[in-house]
Amino acid sequence: MNDTSQANDNTYRFDAEVSQLLKLMINALYSNREIFLRELISNASDASDKLRFEALTDESLKGLDQDLKIEIHFDADAKTLTVTDHGIGMTRQEVIDNLGTIARSGTRQFLESLSGDAKKDAQLIGQFGVGFYSAFIVADEVMVETRRAGAAADEAVRWTSSGQGEYQLEPITKDQHGTRIVLQVSQDHEDLLNQWQLERIIRHYSNHIAVPIELWAPKASDADDKKQADSKPELEPKVINEAKALWTRPKSEISDDEYQAFYSSLANDPQPALSWAHHQVEGAQSYSLLLYLPKQAPFELMMNRDSVEGLKLYIQRVFIMDAAEELLPRYLRFMRGVVDSADLPLNVSREILQDSPLLKKIRATVIKRSLDLIEKVTEAGGEEWQQFWDSFGTILKEGVIEDFEQRERVASLLRFPSTASDEPTGLDGYIERMGDSDTIWYLTADSEQVAKHSPHIESFKDKGIEVLLLTDRIDEWVVSHLHEFKGKQLKSVTAGQPDTDDQPKPDKAAKKLAGRVKKALGDKVGNVEPGLQMTHSAARIVTGEHDMSIQMQKLMRQAGQAVPDTTPNLEINPNHPLIEAMATQDNDQRFEGLAQLVFDQALLAEGGELADPAGYVKTVNTLLVEALNQASNGHD
Ligand code: ADP
């Protein structure tokens, strides 16, 4: 157990994180108070699902899962609101663990990420899913009475707290298994204790819950009868929600609002989904699939890029487990949804799942349908695409690396900045513009700014050849897996040049100068050649077609990986004034300094790192001083 400490016989202190969360939540969510009921109903529904699931395999629970409804009572005089379920319930220890501490590992990160700005934090909390403690938004005191299914009547417990750092626990006797939560509603929120309010809130947030939600209200005839004002009116239950799993209903009968409402509770996302796909596959094997493409990265994904959850597996409408790990490849881990299969055994385990041919088939469909959704958004473009791309573009790119089968399909959904247009462009767009060439040229760099001014693309610009500017960290990996797209080669501009007829040839003097630079730089550099492709730059680094690019070397070093020793090759532009001036330099020492300078500059333009930055600064300063002295001497 955690650091829950006991103050006296039956009083316990909350875990520090609970106290912190409580305070924050009550302030941040004050204006969004209605969600507390959604959270309590959702817990009651989860508890019902759990009982149904355990009853499948645990003989002693058989039959207990018959009356799985959620009941809501309110009493405006006593100022109470009660949520009762007949689900799995909790043991004493579970109550301590679940309601006294925060078990979820993401909570700590979540608390750390709060900014203190109430508005932003409220949005975060909304995404995060606030759970049980949201009851304290509207209640002065919360009482939980619970009995674990299968336990004896006198093994039940009562948990009470006013949310001020402590809670009380005492043993009680409870007739039925399940949980009853009684809120002592605070004065500010008494208006909630009203049939129409409650009906509206339940319908709004919990309509899709698959267990019936009964609201107990005065009998219609009694309510009208003013004479009975003194005596308590007789109550009757009214089922408020649809109580049918949304994905099992015919598509034609589900409105967009219903799809969105279901999404919002499934994903805990205050933003609507970008789009969704609903398939009901009938036949030898039948299953339903409801997939959503979110608009923004869910909280878990922002906090932990490895998190994979969000695809729930049901078997004949019984919730079995989160099966994102089995059903979604990692590059689609932002997708949300539900898969319901009629043909898997109810007591399926993760191991069985992993080997199931049916699951492989469902997984293939999930991938295909997800890519269909993304394709639609990509083709439509505009703000929605931009939102999708900003949130998930980098993750989607992993598909090129990971999914050999879908590589080309995923690649066609990617967009990059390009020298040919201000708008990001795709590989298909590039092919349309490239004429009869057979090479897609790209440059990888740290930023669009570095890429646009890179010496490597000067000759391409002059010749009107488009270059894709890949500036995302992952792009280097993407192109290392994507050598070809629709029959066209992908090539880095640092490793080659377009074949054109009017290729200029370097003259003897240029070759000689290159030889001198090589001699001056020694082992620091591989080959030094005259490069006639550059127009504005003095020099550039070139890598062999099969060598690791400078950008990749840098990324690997940052990731703590060993990088094989490679010496960069250098090309110098004999038509550049600096190189021309070097050619006339007799002083060997100065020539060496200049050669080093030109080499360092080429590395810098690459976004690379200098082996000796201080040495570089020193050389530049020496040369500057000389030049300035000469200039002022000239003026004398
Ligand atoms: P979450 O539901 O997101 O895990 P909560 O704070 O809502 O977080 O609840 C914490 C835990 O308390 C739940 O995971 C569950 O184990 C338990 N719990 C809450 N409400 C109930 C209930 N009505 N029946 C059984 N267990 C419950």
Boltz pocket constraint, residues with backbone or C-beta under 6 A from the ligand:
constraints:
  - pocket:
      binder: B
      contacts: [[A, 39], [A, 40], [A, 43], [A, 44], [A, 47], [A, 85], [A, 87], [A, 88], [A, 89], [A, 90], [A, 94], [A, 98], [A, 99], [A, 129], [A, 130], [A, 131], [A, 132], [A, 133], [A, 179]]
      max_distance: 6.0
